[in-house]
């Protein structure tokens, strides 16, 4: 069983920055596609960013491209989400997810992920 634990959320003013971390249990972290999703009150969970096991391919939602950066440290079994130029619209619970398949062509599809963290709250004030 894979366990994912997010951290780094909090309250920040518009224009500020936060860095989220997701620590994974076990020694198979490097085998997983990792993704970040978020869910705002009254809204569906939406894709934010994903990174392949090699760390050389990244995917972003249009709403965060240019502001957010996903990265991973396989030696530390951790994936990060650096969030800059935050907007009130970014307010949501952010979830880390892991995909154990050898390959998926749709890393933005939440249904392709096998494991999920409990989430961390990000609140951006105006």
N, CA, C and O atoms as CSV, one atom per row, in Angstrom:
chain,resi,resn,atom,element,x,y,z
A,1,UNK,N,N,0.841,-1.178,0.000
A,1,UNK,CA,C,0.000,0.000,0.000
A,1,UNK,C,C,0.891,1.247,0.000
A,1,UNK,O,O,1.881,1.315,0.728
A,2,UNK,N,N,0.529,2.216,-0.814
A,2,UNK,CA,C,1.253,3.464,-0.908
A,2,UNK,C,C,0.515,4.521,-0.105
A,2,UNK,O,O,-0.699,4.681,-0.236
A,3,UNK,N,N,1.245,5.231,0.714
A,3,UNK,CA,C,0.680,6.336,1.475
A,3,UNK,C,C,1.319,7.644,1.033
A,3,UNK,O,O,2.536,7.731,0.865
A,4,UNK,N,N,0.488,8.653,0.848
A,4,UNK,CA,C,0.937,9.967,0.423
A,4,UNK,C,C,0.521,10.999,1.462
A,4,UNK,O,O,-0.626,11.012,1.908
A,5,UNK,N,N,1.443,11.854,1.842
A,5,UNK,CA,C,1.172,12.870,2.851
A,5,UNK,C,C,1.593,14.226,2.322
A,5,UNK,O,O,2.772,14.461,2.055
A,6,UNK,N,N,0.614,15.124,2.170
A,6,UNK,CA,C,0.877,16.472,1.684
A,6,UNK,C,C,1.194,17.407,2.849
A,6,UNK,O,O,0.763,17.182,3.980
A,7,UNK,N,N,1.947,18.446,2.552
A,7,UNK,CA,C,2.233,19.485,3.523
A,7,UNK,C,C,2.564,20.772,2.780
A,7,UNK,O,O,2.812,20.754,1.574
A,8,UNK,N,N,2.565,21.880,3.500
A,8,UNK,CA,C,2.966,23.148,2.926
A,8,UNK,C,C,1.840,24.115,2.636
A,8,UNK,O,O,2.093,25.257,2.253
A,9,UNK,N,N,0.595,23.682,2.810
A,9,UNK,CA,C,-0.521,24.576,2.574
A,9,UNK,C,C,-0.614,25.640,3.643
A,9,UNK,O,O,0.046,25.561,4.679
A,10,UNK,N,N,-1.441,26.637,3.381
A,10,UNK,CA,C,-1.613,27.712,4.338
A,10,UNK,C,C,-2.330,28.889,3.736
A,10,UNK,O,O,-2.925,28.795,2.662
A,11,UNK,N,N,-2.269,30.004,4.439
A,11,UNK,CA,C,-2.900,31.248,4.016
A,11,UNK,C,C,-1.844,32.187,3.454
A,11,UNK,O,O,-0.801,32.408,4.070
A,12,UNK,N,N,-2.124,32.733,2.287
A,12,UNK,CA,C,-1.194,33.646,1.644
A,12,UNK,C,C,-1.980,34.718,0.907
A,12,UNK,O,O,-3.095,34.467,0.449
A,13,UNK,N,N,-1.412,35.902,0.790
A,13,UNK,CA,C,-2.054,36.971,0.044
A,13,UNK,C,C,-1.843,36.793,-1.451
A,13,UNK,O,O,-0.881,36.160,-1.887
A,14,UNK,N,N,-2.750,37.355,-2.222
A,14,UNK,CA,C,-2.620,37.303,-3.673
A,14,UNK,C,C,-1.261,37.836,-4.103
A,14,UNK,O,O,-0.786,38.854,-3.598
A,15,UNK,N,N,-0.646,37.130,-5.043
A,15,UNK,CA,C,0.678,37.491,-5.508
A,15,UNK,C,C,1.793,36.780,-4.775
A,15,UNK,O,O,2.947,36.828,-5.202
A,16,UNK,N,N,1.467,36.124,-3.683
A,16,UNK,CA,C,2.458,35.418,-2.899
A,16,UNK,C,C,2.750,34.033,-3.432
A,16,UNK,O,O,2.256,33.634,-4.486
A,17,UNK,N,N,3.569,33.305,-2.677
A,17,UNK,CA,C,4.016,31.979,-3.099
A,17,UNK,C,C,3.895,30.970,-1.972
A,17,UNK,O,O,3.964,31.312,-0.791
A,18,UNK,N,N,3.715,29.725,-2.365
A,18,UNK,CA,C,3.744,28.593,-1.453
A,18,UNK,C,C,4.393,27.428,-2.172
A,18,UNK,O,O,4.340,27.336,-3.398
A,19,UNK,N,N,5.006,26.539,-1.408
A,19,UNK,CA,C,5.520,25.298,-1.969
A,19,UNK,C,C,4.920,24.125,-1.222
A,19,UNK,O,O,5.109,23.970,-0.015
A,20,UNK,N,N,4.194,23.304,-1.961
A,20,UNK,CA,C,3.599,22.109,-1.403
A,20,UNK,C,C,4.548,20.929,-1.572
A,20,UNK,O,O,5.290,20.847,-2.551
A,21,UNK,N,N,4.513,20.025,-0.609
A,21,UNK,CA,C,5.309,18.809,-0.671
A,21,UNK,C,C,4.402,17.607,-0.493
A,21,UNK,O,O,3.381,17.682,0.191
A,22,UNK,N,N,4.777,16.512,-1.107
A,22,UNK,CA,C,4.052,15.258,-0.963
A,22,UNK,C,C,5.078,14.160,-0.761
A,22,UNK,O,O,5.863,13.858,-1.659
A,23,UNK,N,N,5.069,13.566,0.416
A,23,UNK,CA,C,5.995,12.493,0.747
A,23,UNK,C,C,5.305,11.146,0.582
A,23,UNK,O,O,4.193,10.945,1.071
A,24,UNK,N,N,5.965,10.232,-0.106
A,24,UNK,CA,C,5.412,8.912,-0.377
A,24,UNK,C,C,6.130,7.850,0.437
A,24,UNK,O,O,7.338,7.926,0.659
A,25,UNK,N,N,5.372,6.867,0.874
A,25,UNK,CA,C,5.952,5.749,1.606
A,25,UNK,C,C,6.545,4.734,0.639
A,25,UNK,O,O,6.244,4.753,-0.554
A,26,UNK,N,N,7.382,3.856,1.152
A,26,UNK,CA,C,7.951,2.792,0.353
A,26,UNK,C,C,9.165,3.218,-0.454
A,26,UNK,O,O,9.629,4.355,-0.367
A,27,UNK,N,N,9.663,2.279,-1.239
A,27,UNK,CA,C,10.863,2.514,-2.038
A,27,UNK,C,C,10.597,2.423,-3.534
A,27,UNK,O,O,11.530,2.267,-4.322
A,28,UNK,N,N,9.340,2.520,-3.928
A,28,UNK,CA,C,8.966,2.428,-5.331
A,28,UNK,C,C,8.508,3.758,-5.904
A,28,UNK,O,O,7.883,3.790,-6.963
A,29,UNK,N,N,8.807,4.848,-5.228
A,29,UNK,CA,C,8.367,6.166,-5.658
A,29,UNK,C,C,8.783,6.470,-7.091
A,29,UNK,O,O,8.009,7.049,-7.853
A,30,UNK,N,N,9.989,6.086,-7.460
A,30,UNK,CA,C,10.492,6.401,-8.788
A,30,UNK,C,C,9.715,5.708,-9.897
A,30,UNK,O,O,9.858,6.079,-11.061
A,31,UNK,N,N,8.899,4.716,-9.572
A,31,UNK,CA,C,8.093,4.000,-10.555
A,31,UNK,C,C,6.766,4.678,-10.858
A,31,UNK,O,O,6.047,4.244,-11.758
A,32,UNK,N,N,6.428,5.726,-10.131
A,32,UNK,CA,C,5.105,6.327,-10.225
A,32,UNK,C,C,5.092,7.636,-10.992
A,32,UNK,O,O,5.978,8.477,-10.842
A,33,UNK,N,N,4.069,7.785,-11.816
A,33,UNK,CA,C,3.670,9.099,-12.291
A,33,UNK,C,C,3.003,9.817,-11.121
A,33,UNK,O,O,2.147,9.244,-10.447
A,34,UNK,N,N,3.384,11.050,-10.880
A,34,UNK,CA,C,2.838,11.811,-9.768
A,34,UNK,C,C,2.066,13.022,-10.278
A,34,UNK,O,O,2.459,13.672,-11.247
A,35,UNK,N,N,0.968,13.304,-9.605
A,35,UNK,CA,C,0.150,14.431,-10.014
A,35,UNK,C,C,-0.356,15.235,-8.839
A,35,UNK,O,O,-0.411,14.756,-7.706
A,36,UNK,N,N,-0.725,16.466,-9.133
A,36,UNK,CA,C,-1.398,17.342,-8.179
A,36,UNK,C,C,-2.772,17.709,-8.742
A,36,UNK,O,O,-2.905,18.068,-9.912
A,37,UNK,N,N,-3.772,17.613,-7.896
A,37,UNK,CA,C,-5.124,18.015,-8.218
A,37,UNK,C,C,-5.620,18.956,-7.130
A,37,UNK,O,O,-5.038,19.028,-6.048
A,38,UNK,N,N,-6.690,19.672,-7.418
A,38,UNK,CA,C,-7.253,20.556,-6.406
A,38,UNK,C,C,-8.769,20.565,-6.511
A,38,UNK,O,O,-9.344,20.271,-7.559
A,39,UNK,N,N,-9.397,20.910,-5.397
A,39,UNK,CA,C,-10.845,20.969,-5.357
A,39,UNK,C,C,-11.278,22.165,-4.513
A,39,UNK,O,O,-10.970,22.248,-3.324
A,40,UNK,N,N,-11.989,23.078,-5.142
A,40,UNK,CA,C,-12.528,24.242,-4.468
A,40,UNK,C,C,-13.944,23.938,-3.990
A,40,UNK,O,O,-14.584,23.027,-4.515
A,41,UNK,N,N,-14.443,24.682,-3.009
A,41,UNK,CA,C,-15.795,24.448,-2.508
A,41,UNK,C,C,-16.833,24.511,-3.625
A,41,UNK,O,O,-16.867,25.466,-4.402
A,42,UNK,N,N,-17.670,23.495,-3.694
A,42,UNK,CA,C,-18.721,23.452,-4.696
A,42,UNK,C,C,-18.259,23.102,-6.096
A,42,UNK,O,O,-19.064,23.119,-7.027
A,43,UNK,N,N,-16.989,22.785,-6.271
A,43,UNK,CA,C,-16.444,22.475,-7.589
A,43,UNK,C,C,-15.915,21.046,-7.639
A,43,UNK,O,O,-15.641,20.433,-6.607
A,44,UNK,N,N,-15.777,20.529,-8.858
A,44,UNK,CA,C,-15.197,19.213,-9.048
A,44,UNK,C,C,-13.686,19.273,-8.876
A,44,UNK,O,O,-13.063,20.324,-9.026
A,45,UNK,N,N,-13.123,18.132,-8.561
A,45,UNK,CA,C,-11.676,18.043,-8.479
A,45,UNK,C,C,-11.080,18.245,-9.869
A,45,UNK,O,O,-11.536,17.638,-10.838
A,46,UNK,N,N,-10.068,19.091,-9.963
A,46,UNK,CA,C,-9.483,19.401,-11.251
A,46,UNK,C,C,-7.978,19.170,-11.260
A,46,UNK,O,O,-7.306,19.265,-10.233
A,47,UNK,N,N,-7.476,18.867,-12.435
A,47,UNK,CA,C,-6.059,18.628,-12.631
A,47,UNK,C,C,-5.273,19.915,-12.496
A,47,UNK,O,O,-5.708,20.971,-12.955
A,48,UNK,N,N,-4.110,19.823,-11.863
A,48,UNK,CA,C,-3.217,20.963,-11.719
A,48,UNK,C,C,-1.908,20.726,-12.462
A,48,UNK,O,O,-1.529,21.515,-13.327
A,49,UNK,N,N,-1.218,19.641,-12.125
A,49,UNK,CA,C,0.083,19.358,-12.722
A,49,UNK,C,C,0.432,17.897,-12.540
A,49,UNK,O,O,-0.090,17.235,-11.642
A,50,UNK,N,N,1.318,17.387,-13.395
A,50,UNK,CA,C,1.805,16.017,-13.282
A,50,UNK,C,C,3.238,15.944,-13.762
A,50,UNK,O,O,3.689,16.773,-14.552
A,51,UNK,N,N,3.949,14.940,-13.275
A,51,UNK,CA,C,5.333,14.733,-13.666
A,51,UNK,C,C,5.601,13.239,-13.788
A,51,UNK,O,O,5.218,12.456,-12.919
A,52,UNK,N,N,6.259,12.854,-14.870
A,52,UNK,CA,C,6.546,11.452,-15.099
A,52,UNK,C,C,7.682,10.968,-14.225
A,52,UNK,O,O,8.397,11.767,-13.620
A,53,UNK,N,N,7.847,9.649,-14.160
A,53,UNK,CA,C,8.819,9.049,-13.261
A,53,UNK,C,C,10.234,9.525,-13.526
A,53,UNK,O,O,11.043,9.631,-12.605
A,54,UNK,N,N,10.529,9.812,-14.779
A,54,UNK,CA,C,11.865,10.273,-15.123
A,54,UNK,C,C,12.109,11.711,-14.682
A,54,UNK,O,O,13.256,12.137,-14.541
A,55,UNK,N,N,11.030,12.455,-14.465
A,55,UNK,CA,C,11.146,13.845,-14.088
A,55,UNK,C,C,11.405,14.785,-15.247
A,55,UNK,O,O,11.578,15.986,-15.037
A,56,UNK,N,N,11.435,14.268,-16.462
A,56,UNK,CA,C,11.751,15.099,-17.617
A,56,UNK,C,C,10.535,15.493,-18.445
A,56,UNK,O,O,10.679,16.129,-19.488
A,57,UNK,N,N,9.339,15.123,-17.992
A,57,UNK,CA,C,8.111,15.505,-18.679
A,57,UNK,C,C,7.122,16.035,-17.664
A,57,UNK,O,O,6.781,15.354,-16.697
A,58,UNK,N,N,6.666,17.252,-17.889
A,58,UNK,CA,C,5.737,17.906,-16.985
A,58,UNK,C,C,4.488,18.335,-17.740
A,58,UNK,O,O,4.548,18.661,-18.926
A,59,UNK,N,N,3.359,18.333,-17.046
A,59,UNK,CA,C,2.091,18.716,-17.631
A,59,UNK,C,C,1.390,19.666,-16.675
A,59,UNK,O,O,1.437,19.481,-15.459
A,60,UNK,N,N,0.737,20.689,-17.230
A,60,UNK,CA,C,0.083,21.696,-16.411
A,60,UNK,C,C,-1.278,22.054,-16.971
A,60,UNK,O,O,-1.488,22.063,-18.184
A,61,UNK,N,N,-2.193,22.346,-16.072
A,61,UNK,CA,C,-3.452,22.940,-16.485
A,61,UNK,C,C,-3.184,24.341,-17.006
A,61,UNK,O,O,-2.272,25.024,-16.540
A,62,UNK,N,N,-3.983,24.764,-17.976
A,62,UNK,CA,C,-3.790,26.092,-18.551
A,62,UNK,C,C,-3.880,27.191,-17.488
A,62,UNK,O,O,-3.211,28.219,-17.591
A,63,UNK,N,N,-4.698,26.968,-16.482
A,63,UNK,CA,C,-4.925,27.980,-15.466
A,63,UNK,C,C,-3.710,28.243,-14.584
A,63,UNK,O,O,-3.633,29.286,-13.935
A,64,UNK,N,N,-2.761,27.309,-14.553
A,64,UNK,CA,C,-1.596,27.471,-13.689
A,64,UNK,C,C,-0.285,27.530,-14.457
A,64,UNK,O,O,0.759,27.815,-13.870
A,65,UNK,N,N,-0.320,27.270,-15.742
A,65,UNK,CA,C,0.904,27.262,-16.536
A,65,UNK,C,C,1.591,28.621,-16.462
A,65,UNK,O,O,0.960,29.664,-16.625
A,66,UNK,N,N,2.885,28.585,-16.214
A,66,UNK,CA,C,3.648,29.808,-16.074
A,66,UNK,C,C,3.730,30.315,-14.655
A,66,UNK,O,O,4.557,31.176,-14.353
A,67,UNK,N,N,2.887,29.796,-13.774
A,67,UNK,CA,C,2.886,30.214,-12.369
A,67,UNK,C,C,3.305,29.086,-11.431
A,67,UNK,O,O,3.965,29.328,-10.421
A,68,UNK,N,N,2.923,27.856,-11.765
A,68,UNK,CA,C,3.219,26.704,-10.923
A,68,UNK,C,C,4.291,25.848,-11.576
A,68,UNK,O,O,4.390,25.788,-12.801
A,69,UNK,N,N,5.092,25.188,-10.751
A,69,UNK,CA,C,6.115,24.275,-11.230
A,69,UNK,C,C,6.093,23.000,-10.402
A,69,UNK,O,O,6.162,23.047,-9.173
A,70,UNK,N,N,5.995,21.864,-11.077
A,70,UNK,CA,C,6.044,20.577,-10.396
A,70,UNK,C,C,7.447,19.996,-10.547
A,70,UNK,O,O,8.076,20.135,-11.596
A,71,UNK,N,N,7.926,19.351,-9.502
A,71,UNK,CA,C,9.230,18.706,-9.541
A,71,UNK,C,C,9.220,17.509,-8.606
A,71,UNK,O,O,8.294,17.344,-7.812
A,72,UNK,N,N,10.239,16.683,-8.697
A,72,UNK,CA,C,10.306,15.519,-7.818
A,72,UNK,C,C,11.740,15.218,-7.442
A,72,UNK,O,O,12.679,15.518,-8.179
A,73,UNK,N,N,11.883,14.620,-6.278
A,73,UNK,CA,C,13.165,14.165,-5.781
A,73,UNK,C,C,12.984,12.689,-5.462
A,73,UNK,O,O,12.509,12.335,-4.383
A,74,UNK,N,N,13.359,11.834,-6.395
A,74,UNK,CA,C,13.131,10.405,-6.223
A,74,UNK,C,C,13.933,9.827,-5.059
A,74,UNK,O,O,13.487,8.881,-4.409
A,75,UNK,N,N,15.097,10.381,-4.797
A,75,UNK,CA,C,15.911,9.903,-3.689
A,75,UNK,C,C,15.219,10.125,-2.350
A,75,UNK,O,O,15.430,9.368,-1.402
A,76,UNK,N,N,14.389,11.168,-2.276
A,76,UNK,CA,C,13.663,11.484,-1.054
A,76,UNK,C,C,12.195,11.108,-1.129
A,76,UNK,O,O,11.434,11.396,-0.205
A,77,UNK,N,N,11.786,10.470,-2.214
A,77,UNK,CA,C,10.402,10.026,-2.410
A,77,UNK,C,C,9.418,11.168,-2.192
A,77,UNK,O,O,8.415,11.015,-1.496
A,78,UNK,N,N,9.715,12.308,-2.793
A,78,UNK,CA,C,8.915,13.502,-2.577
A,78,UNK,C,C,8.653,14.217,-3.894
A,78,UNK,O,O,9.538,14.327,-4.743
A,79,UNK,N,N,7.430,14.700,-4.051
A,79,UNK,CA,C,7.076,15.540,-5.183
A,79,UNK,C,C,6.684,16.905,-4.645
A,79,UNK,O,O,6.109,17.012,-3.562
A,80,UNK,N,N,6.997,17.948,-5.403
A,80,UNK,CA,C,6.759,19.311,-4.969
A,80,UNK,C,C,5.869,20.046,-5.959
A,80,UNK,O,O,5.800,19.701,-7.138
A,81,UNK,N,N,5.201,21.049,-5.457
A,81,UNK,CA,C,4.465,21.975,-6.306
A,81,UNK,C,C,4.791,23.384,-5.840
A,81,UNK,O,O,4.310,23.831,-4.800
A,82,UNK,N,N,5.610,24.079,-6.616
A,82,UNK,CA,C,5.936,25.464,-6.330
A,82,UNK,C,C,4.868,26.342,-6.957
A,82,UNK,O,O,4.648,26.283,-8.167
A,83,UNK,N,N,4.208,27.150,-6.153
A,83,UNK,CA,C,3.108,27.981,-6.608
A,83,UNK,C,C,3.485,29.445,-6.419
A,83,UNK,O,O,3.659,29.910,-5.292
A,84,UNK,N,N,3.608,30.160,-7.518
A,84,UNK,CA,C,3.937,31.575,-7.501
A,84,UNK,C,C,2.784,32.392,-8.062
A,84,UNK,O,O,1.895,31.860,-8.727
A,85,UNK,N,N,2.810,33.684,-7.786
A,85,UNK,CA,C,1.774,34.599,-8.282
A,85,UNK,C,C,0.382,34.066,-7.997
A,85,UNK,O,O,-0.473,34.027,-8.882
A,86,UNK,N,N,0.165,33.664,-6.782
A,86,UNK,CA,C,-1.105,33.041,-6.409
A,86,UNK,C,C,-2.260,34.022,-6.518
A,86,UNK,O,O,-2.123,35.215,-6.247
A,87,UNK,N,N,-3.397,33.485,-6.922
A,87,UNK,CA,C,-4.626,34.245,-7.090
A,87,UNK,C,C,-5.699,33.689,-6.170
A,87,UNK,O,O,-5.631,32.522,-5.785
A,88,UNK,N,N,-6.691,34.501,-5.809
A,88,UNK,CA,C,-7.796,33.971,-5.001
A,88,UNK,C,C,-8.457,32.754,-5.635
A,88,UNK,O,O,-8.969,31.889,-4.926
A,89,UNK,N,N,-8.450,32.681,-6.956
A,89,UNK,CA,C,-9.031,31.551,-7.661
A,89,UNK,C,C,-8.277,30.249,-7.431
A,89,UNK,O,O,-8.788,29.173,-7.745
A,90,UNK,N,N,-7.067,30.334,-6.884
A,90,UNK,CA,C,-6.283,29.142,-6.583
A,90,UNK,C,C,-6.681,28.515,-5.247
A,90,UNK,O,O,-6.204,27.432,-4.906
A,91,UNK,N,N,-7.535,29.172,-4.501
A,91,UNK,CA,C,-7.963,28.650,-3.210
A,91,UNK,C,C,-8.659,27.308,-3.390
A,91,UNK,O,O,-9.632,27.195,-4.135
A,92,UNK,N,N,-8.150,26.296,-2.700
A,92,UNK,CA,C,-8.686,24.944,-2.831
A,92,UNK,C,C,-7.935,24.023,-1.888
A,92,UNK,O,O,-6.922,24.400,-1.298
A,93,UNK,N,N,-8.449,22.811,-1.760
A,93,UNK,CA,C,-7.690,21.744,-1.141
A,93,UNK,C,C,-6.872,21.080,-2.237
A,93,UNK,O,O,-7.412,20.685,-3.270
A,94,UNK,N,N,-5.584,20.960,-2.014
A,94,UNK,CA,C,-4.683,20.392,-3.008
A,94,UNK,C,C,-4.328,18.960,-2.622
A,94,UNK,O,O,-3.950,18.682,-1.484
A,95,UNK,N,N,-4.456,18.061,-3.591
A,95,UNK,CA,C,-4.228,16.642,-3.374
A,95,UNK,C,C,-3.067,16.134,-4.216
A,95,UNK,O,O,-2.921,16.493,-5.384
A,96,UNK,N,N,-2.263,15.309,-3.611
A,96,UNK,CA,C,-1.201,14.597,-4.294
A,96,UNK,C,C,-1.724,13.222,-4.699
A,96,UNK,O,O,-2.482,12.606,-3.950
A,97,UNK,N,N,-1.328,12.736,-5.872
A,97,UNK,CA,C,-1.792,11.444,-6.361
A,97,UNK,C,C,-0.667,10.698,-7.068
A,97,UNK,O,O,0.242,11.305,-7.634
A,98,UNK,N,N,-0.748,9.370,-7.025
A,98,UNK,CA,C,0.253,8.509,-7.642
A,98,UNK,C,C,-0.398,7.534,-8.610
A,98,UNK,O,O,-1.451,6.966,-8.321
A,99,UNK,N,N,0.236,7.346,-9.755
A,99,UNK,CA,C,-0.217,6.432,-10.803
A,99,UNK,C,C,0.845,5.353,-10.960
A,99,UNK,O,O,1.984,5.656,-11.317
A,100,UNK,N,N,0.492,4.108,-10.700
A,100,UNK,CA,C,1.466,3.016,-10.723
A,100,UNK,C,C,1.601,2.335,-12.080
A,100,UNK,O,O,2.427,1.433,-12.226
A,101,UNK,N,N,0.822,2.736,-13.071
A,101,UNK,CA,C,0.923,2.140,-14.397
A,101,UNK,C,C,2.277,2.448,-15.025
A,101,UNK,O,O,2.906,3.460,-14.715
A,102,UNK,N,N,2.713,1.561,-15.911
A,102,UNK,CA,C,3.987,1.782,-16.588
A,102,UNK,C,C,3.943,3.032,-17.452
A,102,UNK,O,O,4.943,3.737,-17.590
A,103,UNK,N,N,2.781,3.302,-18.031
A,103,UNK,CA,C,2.629,4.477,-18.877
A,103,UNK,C,C,1.158,4.844,-18.987
A,103,UNK,O,O,0.296,3.969,-19.067
A,104,UNK,N,N,0.879,6.126,-18.991
A,104,UNK,CA,C,-0.448,6.616,-19.309
A,104,UNK,C,C,-0.317,7.832,-20.209
A,104,UNK,O,O,0.536,8.694,-19.999
A,105,UNK,N,N,-1.176,7.881,-21.209
A,105,UNK,CA,C,-1.146,8.990,-22.150
A,105,UNK,C,C,-1.970,10.171,-21.667
A,105,UNK,O,O,-1.960,11.233,-22.289
A,106,UNK,N,N,-2.685,9.992,-20.556
A,106,UNK,CA,C,-3.576,11.037,-20.056
A,106,UNK,C,C,-3.286,11.352,-18.593
A,106,UNK,O,O,-4.109,11.054,-17.728
A,107,UNK,N,N,-2.150,11.941,-18.305
A,107,UNK,CA,C,-1.801,12.226,-16.913
A,107,UNK,C,C,-2.703,13.247,-16.248
A,107,UNK,O,O,-2.639,13.419,-15.031
A,108,UNK,N,N,-3.547,13.931,-17.020
A,108,UNK,CA,C,-4.494,14.893,-16.478
A,108,UNK,C,C,-5.800,14.248,-16.040
A,108,UNK,O,O,-6.673,14.933,-15.507
A,109,UNK,N,N,-5.951,12.963,-16.248
A,109,UNK,CA,C,-7.168,12.238,-15.915
A,109,UNK,C,C,-7.069,11.688,-14.491
A,109,UNK,O,O,-6.256,10.804,-14.221
A,110,UNK,N,N,-7.886,12.203,-13.592
A,110,UNK,CA,C,-7.850,11.773,-12.202
A,110,UNK,C,C,-8.125,10.288,-12.050
A,110,UNK,O,O,-7.641,9.659,-11.110
A,111,UNK,N,N,-8.908,9.717,-12.980
A,111,UNK,CA,C,-9.235,8.314,-12.921
A,111,UNK,C,C,-8.062,7.389,-13.147
A,111,UNK,O,O,-8.165,6.191,-12.884
A,112,UNK,N,N,-6.961,7.910,-13.625
A,112,UNK,CA,C,-5.770,7.106,-13.886
A,112,UNK,C,C,-4.878,6.966,-12.651
A,112,UNK,O,O,-3.874,6.255,-12.697
A,113,UNK,N,N,-5.219,7.614,-11.579
A,113,UNK,CA,C,-4.380,7.586,-10.381
A,113,UNK,C,C,-4.894,6.569,-9.377
A,113,UNK,O,O,-6.101,6.431,-9.180
A,114,UNK,N,N,-3.977,5.867,-8.750
A,114,UNK,CA,C,-4.305,4.757,-7.867
A,114,UNK,C,C,-4.302,5.128,-6.390
A,114,UNK,O,O,-5.021,4.518,-5.598
A,115,UNK,N,N,-3.515,6.104,-6.017
A,115,UNK,CA,C,-3.372,6.488,-4.617
A,115,UNK,C,C,-3.487,7.993,-4.465
A,115,UNK,O,O,-3.038,8.756,-5.321
A,116,UNK,N,N,-4.099,8.411,-3.354
A,116,UNK,CA,C,-4.342,9.821,-3.084
A,116,UNK,C,C,-3.978,10.181,-1.656
A,116,UNK,O,O,-4.167,9.386,-0.734
A,117,UNK,N,N,-3.457,11.378,-1.483
A,117,UNK,CA,C,-3.221,11.899,-0.156
A,117,UNK,C,C,-4.486,12.493,0.424
A,117,UNK,O,O,-5.529,12.515,-0.230
A,118,UNK,N,N,-4.393,12.973,1.649
A,118,UNK,CA,C,-5.549,13.531,2.343
A,118,UNK,C,C,-5.822,14.979,1.973
A,118,UNK,O,O,-6.907,15.491,2.247
A,119,UNK,N,N,-4.867,15.639,1.362
A,119,UNK,CA,C,-5.043,17.008,0.927
A,119,UNK,C,C,-4.487,18.026,1.903
A,119,UNK,O,O,-4.366,17.763,3.099
A,120,UNK,N,N,-4.153,19.187,1.375
A,120,UNK,CA,C,-3.700,20.306,2.188
A,120,UNK,C,C,-4.386,21.575,1.693
A,120,UNK,O,O,-4.470,21.809,0.488
A,121,UNK,N,N,-4.870,22.384,2.614
A,121,UNK,CA,C,-5.647,23.567,2.271
A,121,UNK,C,C,-4.739,24.718,1.862
A,121,UNK,O,O,-3.769,25.040,2.548
A,122,UNK,N,N,-5.070,25.326,0.738
A,122,UNK,CA,C,-4.413,26.548,0.281
A,122,UNK,C,C,-5.473,27.629,0.180
A,122,UNK,O,O,-6.466,27.470,-0.530
A,123,UNK,N,N,-5.262,28.722,0.885
A,123,UNK,CA,C,-6.201,29.836,0.860
A,123,UNK,C,C,-5.456,31.095,0.441
A,123,UNK,O,O,-4.466,31.478,1.065
A,124,UNK,N,N,-5.938,31.731,-0.615
A,124,UNK,CA,C,-5.321,32.943,-1.145
A,124,UNK,C,C,-6.291,34.092,-0.937
A,124,UNK,O,O,-7.398,34.082,-1.476
A,125,UNK,N,N,-5.886,35.068,-0.168
A,125,UNK,CA,C,-6.728,36.217,0.126
A,125,UNK,C,C,-6.421,37.353,-0.833
A,125,UNK,O,O,-5.326,37.436,-1.390
A,126,UNK,N,N,-7.403,38.228,-1.019
A,126,UNK,CA,C,-7.241,39.375,-1.899
A,126,UNK,C,C,-6.842,40.621,-1.135
A,126,UNK,O,O,-6.664,41.682,-1.733
